[in-house]
Amino acid sequence: MATIRASCSDCGDVELTTADVSVRICDDNNHGTYSFRCPTCETTVVKSAEPRTIDLLVASGVVFTTWQMPAELNELKEGEPIDHDDLLDFHDLLSDDRALEQALAEFTG
């Protein structure tokens, strides 16, 4: 099993095995990260990595998973973005049982 050197922001350089590290790769843009639990402080460390680093980790035997960006990122956005006042209004509506029932009735038809 290969030894992998990485760094924890609190503890500095640490030595890990391939079983201690995991890699995640985005299918949409090929961006990769690796993560590990620091053997000293037990903090989970997640770091961005260049494709070359990801390739080396995977070639060494590190298990990888892939993920995809949410489809909502590609949806057409219409109207103004919500602001703080919109959130306050929404909060008030959720606190008003009658207004909530009316809104749900309009939504469900």
Number of C-alpha atoms within 10 A of each C-alpha: 10 12 12 16 10 17 14 20 10 10 12 10 12 13 12 18 15 17 14 16 22 20 22 19 19 14 13 10 9 14 15 22 19 19 16 22 16 23 14 11 10 10 14 11 15 15 13 14 16 11 14 10 14 22 14 11 20 16 10 15 15 21 15 16 11 13 11 11 11 8 7 8 8 8 8 6 9 6 5 6 7 8 8 8 9 11 11 11 11 13 11 13 15 14 11 11 11 11 13 15 13 10 14 11 10 9 8 6 6
